Amino acid sequence: MMSLLNQTKLESWDKTQSTLGLRQKSVYEALVRHPNVSNRDLSIILEKPINQITPRVNELRELGLVKFSGVKFDQFTKRRVNTWSIV
């Protein structure tokens, strides 16, 4: 038997899926599978250019579906970068 919390999460997921574009869905789903990753990490995971990832992360943040989860050192840019996870 499904708990009320799990049922609520499932309903939220269904609603989220119906309102997102294809690129937003792919980024969101990657964050479900790989929490606490940077835009560059997502770019590598999804095999897409970072300029296709960053706007999708920003859109998902504006929708309240993705949140800041920390900072890490990016070996490629030699800089500290933000990491993201789903809400």
Gaussian input, Z-matrix of N, CA and C with variables (Angstrom, degrees):
# hf/3-21g

backbone

0 1
 N
 C     1     B1
 C     2     B2     1     A1
 N     3     B3     2     A2     1     D1
 C     4     B4     3     A3     2     D2
 C     5     B5     4     A4     3     D3
 N     6     B6     5     A5     4     D4
 C     7     B7     6     A6     5     D5
 C     8     B8     7     A7     6     D6
 N     9     B9     8     A8     7     D7
 C    10    B10     9     A9     8     D8
 C    11    B11    10    A10     9     D9
 N    12    B12    11    A11    10    D10
 C    13    B13    12    A12    11    D11
 C    14    B14    13    A13    12    D12
 N    15    B15    14    A14    13    D13
 C    16    B16    15    A15    14    D14
 C    17    B17    16    A16    15    D15
 N    18    B18    17    A17    16    D16
 C    19    B19    18    A18    17    D17
 C    20    B20    19    A19    18    D18
 N    21    B21    20    A20    19    D19
 C    22    B22    21    A21    20    D20
 C    23    B23    22    A22    21    D21
 N    24    B24    23    A23    22    D22
 C    25    B25    24    A24    23    D23
 C    26    B26    25    A25    24    D24
 N    27    B27    26    A26    25    D25
 C    28    B28    27    A27    26    D26
 C    29    B29    28    A28    27    D27
 N    30    B30    29    A29    28    D28
 C    31    B31    30    A30    29    D29
 C    32    B32    31    A31    30    D30
 N    33    B33    32    A32    31    D31
 C    34    B34    33    A33    32    D32
 C    35    B35    34    A34    33    D33
 N    36    B36    35    A35    34    D34
 C    37    B37    36    A36    35    D35
 C    38    B38    37    A37    36    D36
 N    39    B39    38    A38    37    D37
 C    40    B40    39    A39    38    D38
 C    41    B41    40    A40    39    D39
 N    42    B42    41    A41    40    D40
 C    43    B43    42    A42    41    D41
 C    44    B44    43    A43    42    D42
 N    45    B45    44    A44    43    D43
 C    46    B46    45    A45    44    D44
 C    47    B47    46    A46    45    D45
 N    48    B48    47    A47    46    D46
 C    49    B49    48    A48    47    D47
 C    50    B50    49    A49    48    D48
 N    51    B51    50    A50    49    D49
 C    52    B52    51    A51    50    D50
 C    53    B53    52    A52    51    D51
 N    54    B54    53    A53    52    D52
 C    55    B55    54    A54    53    D53
 C    56    B56    55    A55    54    D54
 N    57    B57    56    A56    55    D55
 C    58    B58    57    A57    56    D56
 C    59    B59    58    A58    57    D57
 N    60    B60    59    A59    58    D58
 C    61    B61    60    A60    59    D59
 C    62    B62    61    A61    60    D60
 N    63    B63    62    A62    61    D61
 C    64    B64    63    A63    62    D62
 C    65    B65    64    A64    63    D63
 N    66    B66    65    A65    64    D64
 C    67    B67    66    A66    65    D65
 C    68    B68    67    A67    66    D66
 N    69    B69    68    A68    67    D67
 C    70    B70    69    A69    68    D68
 C    71    B71    70    A70    69    D69
 N    72    B72    71    A71    70    D70
 C    73    B73    72    A72    71    D71
 C    74    B74    73    A73    72    D72
 N    75    B75    74    A74    73    D73
 C    76    B76    75    A75    74    D74
 C    77    B77    76    A76    75    D75
 N    78    B78    77    A77    76    D76
 C    79    B79    78    A78    77    D77
 C    80    B80    79    A79    78    D78
 N    81    B81    80    A80    79    D79
 C    82    B82    81    A81    80    D80
 C    83    B83    82    A82    81    D81
 N    84    B84    83    A83    82    D82
 C    85    B85    84    A84    83    D83
 C    86    B86    85    A85    84    D84
 N    87    B87    86    A86    85    D85
 C    88    B88    87    A87    86    D86
 C    89    B89    88    A88    87    D87
 N    90    B90    89    A89    88    D88
 C    91    B91    90    A90    89    D89
 C    92    B92    91    A91    90    D90
 N    93    B93    92    A92    91    D91
 C    94    B94    93    A93    92    D92
 C    95    B95    94    A94    93    D93
 N    96    B96    95    A95    94    D94
 C    97    B97    96    A96    95    D95
 C    98    B98    97    A97    96    D96
 N    99    B99    98    A98    97    D97
 C   100   B100    99    A99    98    D98
 C   101   B101   100   A100    99    D99
 N   102   B102   101   A101   100   D100
 C   103   B103   102   A102   101   D101
 C   104   B104   103   A103   102   D102
 N   105   B105   104   A104   103   D103
 C   106   B106   105   A105   104   D104
 C   107   B107   106   A106   105   D105
 N   108   B108   107   A107   106   D106
 C   109   B109   108   A108   107   D107
 C   110   B110   109   A109   108   D108
 N   111   B111   110   A110   109   D109
 C   112   B112   111   A111   110   D110
 C   113   B113   112   A112   111   D111
 N   114   B114   113   A113   112   D112
 C   115   B115   114   A114   113   D113
 C   116   B116   115   A115   114   D114
 N   117   B117   116   A116   115   D115
 C   118   B118   117   A117   116   D116
 C   119   B119   118   A118   117   D117
 N   120   B120   119   A119   118   D118
 C   121   B121   120   A120   119   D119
 C   122   B122   121   A121   120   D120
 N   123   B123   122   A122   121   D121
 C   124   B124   123   A123   122   D122
 C   125   B125   124   A124   123   D123
 N   126   B126   125   A125   124   D124
 C   127   B127   126   A126   125   D125
 C   128   B128   127   A127   126   D126
 N   129   B129   128   A128   127   D127
 C   130   B130   129   A129   128   D128
 C   131   B131   130   A130   129   D129
 N   132   B132   131   A131   130   D130
 C   133   B133   132   A132   131   D131
 C   134   B134   133   A133   132   D132
 N   135   B135   134   A134   133   D133
 C   136   B136   135   A135   134   D134
 C   137   B137   136   A136   135   D135
 N   138   B138   137   A137   136   D136
 C   139   B139   138   A138   137   D137
 C   140   B140   139   A139   138   D138
 N   141   B141   140   A140   139   D139
 C   142   B142   141   A141   140   D140
 C   143   B143   142   A142   141   D141
 N   144   B144   143   A143   142   D142
 C   145   B145   144   A144   143   D143
 C   146   B146   145   A145   144   D144
 N   147   B147   146   A146   145   D145
 C   148   B148   147   A147   146   D146
 C   149   B149   148   A148   147   D147
 N   150   B150   149   A149   148   D148
 C   151   B151   150   A150   149   D149
 C   152   B152   151   A151   150   D150
 N   153   B153   152   A152   151   D151
 C   154   B154   153   A153   152   D152
 C   155   B155   154   A154   153   D153
 N   156   B156   155   A155   154   D154
 C   157   B157   156   A156   155   D155
 C   158   B158   157   A157   156   D156
 N   159   B159   158   A158   157   D157
 C   160   B160   159   A159   158   D158
 C   161   B161   160   A160   159   D159
 N   162   B162   161   A161   160   D160
 C   163   B163   162   A162   161   D161
 C   164   B164   163   A163   162   D162
 N   165   B165   164   A164   163   D163
 C   166   B166   165   A165   164   D164
 C   167   B167   166   A166   165   D165
 N   168   B168   167   A167   166   D166
 C   169   B169   168   A168   167   D167
 C   170   B170   169   A169   168   D168
 N   171   B171   170   A170   169   D169
 C   172   B172   171   A171   170   D170
 C   173   B173   172   A172   171   D171
 N   174   B174   173   A173   172   D172
 C   175   B175   174   A174   173   D173
 C   176   B176   175   A175   174   D174
 N   177   B177   176   A176   175   D175
 C   178   B178   177   A177   176   D176
 C   179   B179   178   A178   177   D177
 N   180   B180   179   A179   178   D178
 C   181   B181   180   A180   179   D179
 C   182   B182   181   A181   180   D180
 N   183   B183   182   A182   181   D181
 C   184   B184   183   A183   182   D182
 C   185   B185   184   A184   183   D183
 N   186   B186   185   A185   184   D184
 C   187   B187   186   A186   185   D185
 C   188   B188   187   A187   186   D186
 N   189   B189   188   A188   187   D187
 C   190   B190   189   A189   188   D188
 C   191   B191   190   A190   189   D189
 N   192   B192   191   A191   190   D190
 C   193   B193   192   A192   191   D191
 C   194   B194   193   A193   192   D192
 N   195   B195   194   A194   193   D193
 C   196   B196   195   A195   194   D194
 C   197   B197   196   A196   195   D195
 N   198   B198   197   A197   196   D196
 C   199   B199   198   A198   197   D197
 C   200   B200   199   A199   198   D198
 N   201   B201   200   A200   199   D199
 C   202   B202   201   A201   200   D200
 C   203   B203   202   A202   201   D201
 N   204   B204   203   A203   202   D202
 C   205   B205   204   A204   203   D203
 C   206   B206   205   A205   204   D204
 N   207   B207   206   A206   205   D205
 C   208   B208   207   A207   206   D206
 C   209   B209   208   A208   207   D207
 N   210   B210   209   A209   208   D208
 C   211   B211   210   A210   209   D209
 C   212   B212   211   A211   210   D210
 N   213   B213   212   A212   211   D211
 C   214   B214   213   A213   212   D212
 C   215   B215   214   A214   213   D213
 N   216   B216   215   A215   214   D214
 C   217   B217   216   A216   215   D215
 C   218   B218   217   A217   216   D216
 N   219   B219   218   A218   217   D217
 C   220   B220   219   A219   218   D218
 C   221   B221   220   A220   219   D219
 N   222   B222   221   A221   220   D220
 C   223   B223   222   A222   221   D221
 C   224   B224   223   A223   222   D222
 N   225   B225   224   A224   223   D223
 C   226   B226   225   A225   224   D224
 C   227   B227   226   A226   225   D225
 N   228   B228   227   A227   226   D226
 C   229   B229   228   A228   227   D227
 C   230   B230   229   A229   228   D228
 N   231   B231   230   A230   229   D229
 C   232   B232   231   A231   230   D230
 C   233   B233   232   A232   231   D231
 N   234   B234   233   A233   232   D232
 C   235   B235   234   A234   233   D233
 C   236   B236   235   A235   234   D234
 N   237   B237   236   A236   235   D235
 C   238   B238   237   A237   236   D236
 C   239   B239   238   A238   237   D237
 N   240   B240   239   A239   238   D238
 C   241   B241   240   A240   239   D239
 C   242   B242   241   A241   240   D240
 N   243   B243   242   A242   241   D241
 C   244   B244   243   A243   242   D242
 C   245   B245   244   A244   243   D243
 N   246   B246   245   A245   244   D244
 C   247   B247   246   A246   245   D245
 C   248   B248   247   A247   246   D246
 N   249   B249   248   A248   247   D247
 C   250   B250   249   A249   248   D248
 C   251   B251   250   A250   249   D249
 N   252   B252   251   A251   250   D250
 C   253   B253   252   A252   251   D251
 C   254   B254   253   A253   252   D252
 N   255   B255   254   A254   253   D253
 C   256   B256   255   A255   254   D254
 C   257   B257   256   A256   255   D255
 N   258   B258   257   A257   256   D256
 C   259   B259   258   A258   257   D257
 C   260   B260   259   A259   258   D258

   B1=1.4570
   B2=1.5297
   B3=1.3096
   B4=1.4548
   B5=1.5286
   B6=1.3346
   B7=1.4640
   B8=1.5283
   B9=1.3089
   B10=1.4618
   B11=1.5210
   B12=1.3359
   B13=1.4644
   B14=1.5217
   B15=1.3373
   B16=1.4620
   B17=1.5157
   B18=1.3216
   B19=1.4622
   B20=1.5246
   B21=1.3303
   B22=1.4627
   B23=1.5268
   B24=1.3318
   B25=1.4710
   B26=1.5166
   B27=1.3263
   B28=1.4600
   B29=1.5272
   B30=1.3090
   B31=1.4660
   B32=1.5264
   B33=1.3257
   B34=1.4597
   B35=1.5213
   B36=1.3302
   B37=1.4688
   B38=1.5255
   B39=1.3329
   B40=1.4635
   B41=1.5233
   B42=1.3224
   B43=1.4589
   B44=1.5254
   B45=1.3212
   B46=1.4667
   B47=1.5178
   B48=1.3212
   B49=1.4583
   B50=1.5270
   B51=1.3109
   B52=1.4651
   B53=1.5252
   B54=1.3326
   B55=1.4580
   B56=1.5313
   B57=1.3292
   B58=1.4659
   B59=1.5197
   B60=1.3372
   B61=1.4511
   B62=1.5259
   B63=1.3294
   B64=1.4673
   B65=1.5281
   B66=1.3131
   B67=1.4654
   B68=1.5213
   B69=1.3268
   B70=1.4604
   B71=1.5283
   B72=1.3242
   B73=1.4651
   B74=1.5177
   B75=1.3270
   B76=1.4629
   B77=1.5268
   B78=1.3315
   B79=1.4711
   B80=1.5240
   B81=1.3233
   B82=1.4650
   B83=1.5291
   B84=1.3218
   B85=1.4631
   B86=1.5249
   B87=1.3362
   B88=1.4671
   B89=1.5238
   B90=1.3340
   B91=1.4653
   B92=1.5249
   B93=1.3107
   B94=1.4678
   B95=1.5297
   B96=1.3252
   B97=1.4656
   B98=1.5231
   B99=1.3441
   B100=1.4612
   B101=1.5251
   B102=1.3284
   B103=1.4698
   B104=1.5228
   B105=1.3188
   B106=1.4708
   B107=1.5183
   B108=1.3245
   B109=1.4573
   B110=1.5220
   B111=1.3087
   B112=1.4680
   B113=1.5249
   B114=1.3143
   B115=1.4630
   B116=1.5264
   B117=1.3257
   B118=1.4683
   B119=1.5290
   B120=1.3250
   B121=1.4672
   B122=1.5251
   B123=1.3251
   B124=1.4610
   B125=1.5243
   B126=1.3148
   B127=1.4581
   B128=1.5285
   B129=1.3102
   B130=1.4633
   B131=1.5283
   B132=1.3129
   B133=1.4704
   B134=1.5280
   B135=1.3327
   B136=1.4622
   B137=1.5219
   B138=1.3313
   B139=1.4654
   B140=1.5288
   B141=1.3311
   B142=1.4703
   B143=1.5152
   B144=1.3318
   B145=1.4667
   B146=1.5225
   B147=1.3183
   B148=1.4665
   B149=1.5264
   B150=1.3347
   B151=1.4638
   B152=1.5313
   B153=1.3359
   B154=1.4632
   B155=1.5277
   B156=1.3234
   B157=1.4651
   B158=1.5249
   B159=1.3200
   B160=1.4656
   B161=1.5264
   B162=1.3301
   B163=1.4701
   B164=1.5319
   B165=1.3355
   B166=1.4664
   B167=1.5205
   B168=1.3326
   B169=1.4648
   B170=1.5246
   B171=1.3223
   B172=1.4667
   B173=1.5312
   B174=1.3247
   B175=1.4704
   B176=1.5306
   B177=1.3261
   B178=1.4604
   B179=1.5240
   B180=1.3246
   B181=1.4676
   B182=1.5240
   B183=1.3371
   B184=1.4634
   B185=1.5307
   B186=1.3263
   B187=1.4666
   B188=1.5310
   B189=1.3287
   B190=1.4594
   B191=1.5180
   B192=1.3328
   B193=1.4583
   B194=1.5227
   B195=1.3217
   B196=1.4638
   B197=1.5175
   B198=1.3334
   B199=1.4633
   B200=1.5240
   B201=1.3206
   B202=1.4576
   B203=1.5216
   B204=1.3358
   B205=1.4618
   B206=1.5246
   B207=1.3380
   B208=1.4539
   B209=1.5128
   B210=1.3168
   B211=1.4611
   B212=1.5248
   B213=1.3261
   B214=1.4612
   B215=1.5280
   B216=1.3172
   B217=1.4569
   B218=1.5197
   B219=1.3318
   B220=1.4576
   B221=1.5226
   B222=1.3174
   B223=1.4631
   B224=1.5302
   B225=1.3227
   B226=1.4640
   B227=1.5303
   B228=1.3286
   B229=1.4671
   B230=1.5215
   B231=1.3495
   B232=1.4718
   B233=1.5304
   B234=1.3255
   B235=1.4637
   B236=1.5245
   B237=1.3287
   B238=1.4603
   B239=1.5206
   B240=1.3176
   B241=1.4703
   B242=1.5305
   B243=1.3115
   B244=1.4577
   B245=1.5219
   B246=1.3130
   B247=1.4634
   B248=1.5207
   B249=1.3309
   B250=1.4682
   B251=1.5017
   B252=1.3136
   B253=1.4578
   B254=1.5203
   B255=1.3318
   B256=1.4620
   B257=1.5170
   B258=1.3211
   B259=1.4672
   B260=1.5043
   A1=109.14
   A2=117.13
   A3=122.65
   A4=110.26
   A5=115.96
   A6=119.38
   A7=109.93
   A8=115.84
   A9=121.45
   A10=110.43
   A11=117.42
   A12=121.28
   A13=110.55
   A14=117.54
   A15=120.62
   A16=111.45
   A17=117.16
   A18=121.29
   A19=109.91
   A20=116.95
   A21=121.39
   A22=110.62
   A23=116.76
   A24=120.84
   A25=110.54
   A26=117.03
   A27=121.46
   A28=110.70
   A29=117.58
   A30=121.02
   A31=110.84
   A32=116.36
   A33=121.11
   A34=110.52
   A35=116.46
   A36=121.48
   A37=109.95
   A38=117.63
   A39=121.01
   A40=111.44
   A41=116.67
   A42=121.23
   A43=110.25
   A44=116.60
   A45=121.83
   A46=110.24
   A47=116.64
   A48=121.35
   A49=112.37
   A50=116.71
   A51=119.27
   A52=112.75
   A53=118.33
   A54=120.36
   A55=113.70
   A56=118.18
   A57=120.42
   A58=111.82
   A59=115.40
   A60=121.18
   A61=109.72
   A62=116.90
   A63=121.26
   A64=112.93
   A65=117.34
   A66=119.65
   A67=111.36
   A68=116.37
   A69=120.05
   A70=110.05
   A71=116.88
   A72=120.91
   A73=110.94
   A74=117.04
   A75=119.03
   A76=110.84
   A77=117.36
   A78=120.53
   A79=109.95
   A80=116.89
   A81=120.99
   A82=110.50
   A83=116.70
   A84=121.32
   A85=111.67
   A86=117.26
   A87=120.29
   A88=110.29
   A89=116.73
   A90=120.11
   A91=112.24
   A92=117.31
   A93=120.25
   A94=108.94
   A95=116.28
   A96=121.51
   A97=113.15
   A98=117.02
   A99=122.23
   A100=110.11
   A101=118.43
   A102=119.55
   A103=111.86
   A104=115.38
   A105=122.82
   A106=113.05
   A107=115.97
   A108=121.03
   A109=110.41
   A110=115.76
   A111=122.27
   A112=110.09
   A113=115.72
   A114=120.47
   A115=110.47
   A116=117.61
   A117=120.77
   A118=110.20
   A119=117.03
   A120=120.08
   A121=110.17
   A122=116.29
   A123=120.39
   A124=111.02
   A125=116.23
   A126=121.17
   A127=110.91
   A128=116.36
   A129=121.68
   A130=110.42
   A131=116.81
   A132=121.64
   A133=110.85
   A134=116.02
   A135=121.26
   A136=113.75
   A137=115.63
   A138=121.25
   A139=111.82
   A140=114.06
   A141=122.44
   A142=108.68
   A143=117.86
   A144=119.99
   A145=110.71
   A146=115.80
   A147=120.13
   A148=111.77
   A149=117.16
   A150=119.12
   A151=112.22
   A152=118.21
   A153=121.64
   A154=111.01
   A155=116.33
   A156=121.45
   A157=111.54
   A158=116.78
   A159=121.53
   A160=112.60
   A161=120.16
   A162=118.69
   A163=112.36
   A164=117.07
   A165=119.93
   A166=110.82
   A167=117.43
   A168=120.59
   A169=109.38
   A170=117.04
   A171=120.55
   A172=111.28
   A173=116.87
   A174=120.17
   A175=110.65
   A176=116.70
   A177=120.77
   A178=111.37
   A179=116.72
   A180=120.32
   A181=110.31
   A182=116.59
   A183=120.89
   A184=111.80
   A185=116.76
   A186=121.29
   A187=111.72
   A188=116.39
   A189=120.71
   A190=113.95
   A191=117.18
   A192=121.27
   A193=113.12
   A194=116.49
   A195=122.02
   A196=108.24
   A197=115.59
   A198=120.21
   A199=110.41
   A200=115.04
   A201=123.31
   A202=107.59
   A203=117.36
   A204=118.76
   A205=113.48
   A206=117.02
   A207=118.71
   A208=112.44
   A209=113.81
   A210=121.57
   A211=107.86
   A212=115.99
   A213=119.69
   A214=108.79
   A215=116.22
   A216=122.01
   A217=108.69
   A218=116.53
   A219=122.21
   A220=108.85
   A221=116.86
   A222=121.51
   A223=112.71
   A224=116.67
   A225=120.92
   A226=111.26
   A227=116.88
   A228=120.71
   A229=112.71
   A230=116.02
   A231=121.97
   A232=110.72
   A233=115.57
   A234=121.63
   A235=109.65
   A236=113.77
   A237=119.68
   A238=108.19
   A239=115.91
   A240=121.26
   A241=109.83
   A242=114.94
   A243=121.01
   A244=110.51
   A245=115.40
   A246=120.68
   A247=108.62
   A248=115.42
   A249=122.00
   A250=111.10
   A251=116.00
   A252=122.89
   A253=107.93
   A254=115.50
   A255=118.14
   A256=109.42
   A257=115.44
   A258=121.41
   A259=109.17
   D1=133.03
   D2=-176.46
   D3=-80.93
   D4=133.56
   D5=178.47
   D6=-72.07
   D7=162.48
   D8=179.13
   D9=-61.47
   D10=-39.81
   D11=179.32
   D12=-63.13
   D13=-45.70
   D14=178.85
   D15=-64.44
   D16=-38.35
   D17=177.79
   D18=-63.47
   D19=-42.58
   D20=178.92
   D21=-63.14
   D22=-42.75
   D23=178.18
   D24=-62.47
   D25=-42.38
   D26=-179.96
   D27=-63.94
   D28=-43.42
   D29=178.00
   D30=-63.75
   D31=-40.91
   D32=177.86
   D33=-62.80
   D34=-43.08
   D35=179.33
   D36=-62.09
   D37=-45.40
   D38=179.01
   D39=-59.85
   D40=-43.29
   D41=179.39
   D42=-65.16
   D43=-42.85
   D44=179.43
   D45=-60.19
   D46=-46.83
   D47=-177.28
   D48=-61.66
   D49=-33.88
   D50=-177.31
   D51=-77.77
   D52=-15.69
   D53=-176.82
   D54=-104.69
   D55=-9.61
   D56=-176.35
   D57=-93.52
   D58=149.10
   D59=172.56
   D60=-76.00
   D61=169.35
   D62=-177.34
   D63=-59.47
   D64=-44.44
   D65=-179.70
   D66=-68.38
   D67=-38.56
   D68=176.89
   D69=-63.23
   D70=-42.03
   D71=179.16
   D72=-61.02
   D73=-43.37
   D74=-177.56
   D75=-64.77
   D76=-39.77
   D77=177.63
   D78=-67.49
   D79=-44.36
   D80=179.71
   D81=-59.71
   D82=-47.92
   D83=-179.31
   D84=-63.82
   D85=-36.05
   D86=176.34
   D87=-64.18
   D88=-38.59
   D89=177.80
   D90=-69.79
   D91=-29.38
   D92=174.77
   D93=-63.82
   D94=-44.20
   D95=-178.00
   D96=-79.05
   D97=-29.40
   D98=-174.84
   D99=-132.67
   D100=77.47
   D101=179.78
   D102=-70.07
   D103=159.36
   D104=176.13
   D105=62.54
   D106=47.93
   D107=177.57
   D108=-119.76
   D109=158.47
   D110=-179.84
   D111=-88.74
   D112=172.69
   D113=175.49
   D114=-60.23
   D115=-40.90
   D116=179.42
   D117=-64.89
   D118=-40.82
   D119=176.33
   D120=-58.61
   D121=-45.73
   D122=178.14
   D123=-61.46
   D124=-39.05
   D125=177.58
   D126=-59.14
   D127=-42.29
   D128=179.35
   D129=-70.50
   D130=-45.98
   D131=-179.25
   D132=-59.06
   D133=-44.96
   D134=-175.86
   D135=-89.89
   D136=-4.72
   D137=-178.64
   D138=53.92
   D139=46.70
   D140=178.76
   D141=-127.87
   D142=152.59
   D143=175.97
   D144=-62.74
   D145=146.41
   D146=-177.41
   D147=-60.45
   D148=-28.53
   D149=179.70
   D150=-71.98
   D151=-6.87
   D152=170.94
   D153=-96.65
   D154=-16.98
   D155=-177.46
   D156=-89.73
   D157=-50.16
   D158=-173.74
   D159=-55.18
   D160=-46.13
   D161=178.96
   D162=-63.72
   D163=-35.72
   D164=179.66
   D165=-66.96
   D166=-40.40
   D167=176.72
   D168=-61.69
   D169=-44.68
   D170=179.31
   D171=-61.39
   D172=-42.26
   D173=178.17
   D174=-62.50
   D175=-43.31
   D176=179.72
   D177=-66.05
   D178=-34.18
   D179=175.28
   D180=-64.94
   D181=-44.53
   D182=179.49
   D183=-63.05
   D184=-30.04
   D185=177.97
   D186=-80.90
   D187=-5.60
   D188=179.77
   D189=78.17
   D190=20.22
   D191=-177.87
   D192=-99.14
   D193=-19.65
   D194=-178.39
   D195=-127.37
   D196=143.02
   D197=-179.70
   D198=-132.17
   D199=156.67
   D200=172.47
   D201=-62.08
   D202=133.80
   D203=-179.75
   D204=-124.07
   D205=-5.35
   D206=178.36
   D207=155.94
   D208=-166.84
   D209=-179.18
   D210=-134.25
   D211=143.48
   D212=175.12
   D213=-143.01
   D214=166.71
   D215=178.85
   D216=-89.82
   D217=125.76
   D218=178.82
   D219=-91.73
   D220=118.30
   D221=-178.41
   D222=-65.36
   D223=-29.90
   D224=-177.73
   D225=-73.15
   D226=-48.55
   D227=-176.68
   D228=-91.20
   D229=-13.49
   D230=-177.32
   D231=61.76
   D232=34.24
   D233=179.58
   D234=-132.88
   D235=162.83
   D236=172.49
   D237=-79.96
   D238=136.01
   D239=-178.45
   D240=-130.49
   D241=155.36
   D242=177.33
   D243=-75.19
   D244=148.49
   D245=171.63
   D246=-116.13
   D247=155.92
   D248=-172.98
   D249=-128.42
   D250=155.27
   D251=171.40
   D252=-149.04
   D253=166.51
   D254=179.01
   D255=-77.82
   D256=157.07
   D257=-179.39
   D258=-76.51

